[in-house]
């Protein structure tokens, strides 16, 4: 069975929505297709960490336009300055198997966006890791795993976070249509693109 792959950063709110919708689609269809969420480290790509103010505007637009039930616990004051350790923990979970890795990827995003936890805090990450019987990798191990995914993503032509693949076919953020004017984001559900992606993913 072809695995669905996603290149994304844990701090990307569009990925949180996309993975939730993908999870719902998998459940509705009763198809347990393997899912691999790979690291696409925006702080390395942009040369700086994402600002909490920008993320707050994106989340406000998402809640207003397409996802009023998500981001209940987001707290800009606790927004992490780095996601590399969390991405490393997700990679460690994938070293166990796809099921553990996918569950860890969702748990980390839920901790950040739904529970309002700082996923750059080692204590927070250790607590999450213990749920999966995993230790938090050291910084060097995390950076090596994240860089491996990043290089792989560049080779595959990843455009941004999130970029989904089924086999060799890719879609950038297939569930959302995102535009903005100045500081104002306008976000809509990308129905046609989402149908195309789900047909490939579950057809």
C-alpha positions in Angstrom: 0.0 0.0 0.0 1.4 3.4 -1.0 2.4 5.6 1.9 1.1 9.1 2.2 4.0 11.5 3.0 3.8 15.0 4.3 6.6 17.5 4.6 5.7 20.0 7.3 6.7 21.9 10.4 5.0 21.2 13.7 4.5 24.9 14.3 2.6 25.3 10.9 -1.1 25.8 11.7 -2.1 24.9 8.1 -0.6 21.5 8.7 -2.6 21.0 11.9 -5.8 21.5 9.9 -4.6 19.4 7.0 -3.6 16.4 9.1 -6.8 16.6 11.1 -8.8 16.5 7.9 -6.7 13.7 6.5 -7.2 11.7 9.7 -11.0 12.2 9.5 -11.0 11.1 5.8 -9.0 8.0 6.7 -11.4 7.1 9.5 -14.5 7.7 7.4 -13.2 5.5 4.6 -11.9 2.8 7.0 -8.5 2.9 5.2 -5.5 2.6 7.4 -3.0 3.9 4.7 0.4 4.5 6.2 1.3 8.1 6.9 4.8 9.6 7.2 5.1 13.2 8.4 8.6 14.4 7.6 10.3 17.5 8.9 10.3 20.7 6.8 12.0 23.1 9.3 10.7 26.6 8.5 13.2 28.2 10.9 16.0 26.9 8.8 14.3 27.7 5.5 13.4 31.2 6.5 16.7 31.8 8.5 14.7 32.7 11.6 12.0 31.3 13.8 8.4 32.0 13.0 6.9 35.0 14.8 4.0 34.3 17.2 2.2 37.4 15.9 2.1 36.0 12.4 1.0 32.6 13.6 -1.7 34.3 15.7 -3.1 36.0 12.6 -3.1 32.8 10.6 -4.8 30.9 13.4 -7.4 33.7 13.8 -8.2 33.4 10.1 -8.4 29.6 10.2 -10.8 29.7 13.2 -12.9 32.3 11.5 -13.0 30.8 8.0 -12.6 27.0 8.1 -11.7 25.5 11.5 -13.7 27.1 14.4 -13.3 23.9 16.5 -9.5 23.9 16.4 -6.7 25.8 18.1 -8.6 26.0 21.4 -5.4 26.1 23.4 -3.1 28.3 21.3 -1.2 30.7 23.5 1.1 33.1 21.6 3.0 33.8 24.8 4.1 30.1 24.9 4.9 29.8 21.2 8.2 27.9 20.8 11.3 29.6 19.5 12.4 26.3 17.8 10.6 23.1 16.6 13.8 21.1 16.0 13.7 19.1 19.2 10.0 18.3 18.6 10.7 17.3 15.0 13.5 15.1 16.3 11.2 13.4 18.7 8.7 12.7 15.9 11.6 11.2 13.8 12.4 8.9 16.8 8.8 7.8 16.9 8.9 7.0 13.2 12.0 4.9 13.8 9.7 2.6 15.7 7.0 2.3 13.0 4.7 4.5 10.9 1.8 4.1 13.4 3.8 5.4 16.3 5.3 8.2 14.3 1.9 9.4 13.0 0.5 9.3 16.5 3.5 11.3 17.8 3.1 13.8 15.1 -0.5 14.4 16.0 0.3 14.5 19.7 2.9 17.2 19.3 0.6 19.4 17.3 -2.2 18.9 19.7 0.1 19.8 22.6 1.0 23.1 20.9 -2.3 24.1 19.3 -5.0 22.5 21.5 -3.4 22.2 24.9 -1.3 25.4 24.9 2.0 23.8 25.7 5.5 25.0 24.8 6.9 22.2 22.6 10.4 23.7 22.9 10.4 22.9 26.6 12.4 19.7 27.2 10.1 18.8 30.1 7.0 19.0 27.9 8.7 16.9 25.2 9.9 14.3 27.7 6.3 14.0 29.0 5.0 13.4 25.5 7.8 11.0 24.7 6.9 8.9 27.8 3.5 8.3 26.4 5.2 6.4 23.6 8.0 4.9 25.7 10.5 7.1 24.0 13.3 9.3 25.3 13.9 12.7 23.9 16.8 12.6 21.4 19.8 14.8 22.0 20.1 18.0 19.9 22.7 16.5 17.5 20.5 13.5 16.8 17.4 15.6 16.2 19.2 18.0 13.9 20.6 15.1 11.9 17.2 13.6 11.4 15.6 16.9 10.6 18.3 17.7 8.0 17.9 14.3 6.4 14.2 15.0 5.8 14.9 18.6 4.7 17.4 17.4 2.1 15.0 14.7 0.9 12.2 17.3 0.6 14.3 19.6 -1.5 15.1 16.8 -3.9 11.4 16.1 -4.2 10.5 19.8 -4.9 8.6 20.6 -1.7 7.1 24.0 -2.0 6.3 24.7 1.6 4.5 23.5 4.8 2.5 21.3 4.3 3.3 19.5 1.1 1.6 16.1 0.7 2.7 13.3 -1.6 1.0 10.1 -2.7 3.7 8.2 -4.6 5.4 10.7 -6.9 2.5 13.1 -7.1 2.5 16.1 -4.8 0.1 18.7 -3.5 0.9 21.9 -1.6 -1.6 22.4 1.2 -4.4 20.5 -0.7 -7.2 21.2 1.8 -6.9 25.0 2.0 -6.9 27.9 -0.4 -4.8 30.6 1.3 -4.4 34.3 0.2 -3.7 37.5 2.1 -3.8 41.2 1.6 -1.4 43.0 3.9 -1.9 41.5 7.4 -5.3 40.0 6.6 -5.4 36.3 5.6 -8.3 34.9 3.6 -8.6 31.1 3.9 -11.1 28.9 2.2 -11.6 25.1 1.9 -10.0 24.0 -1.4 -12.8 21.6 -2.3 -11.6 20.6 -5.8 -8.0 20.1 -4.8 -8.9 18.2 -1.7 -11.1 15.8 -3.7 -8.3 15.2 -6.1 -5.8 14.5 -3.3 -8.2 12.2 -1.4 -9.0 10.3 -4.6 -5.3 9.6 -5.1 -4.7 8.9 -1.4 -7.7 6.5 -1.0 -8.6 5.5 -4.5 
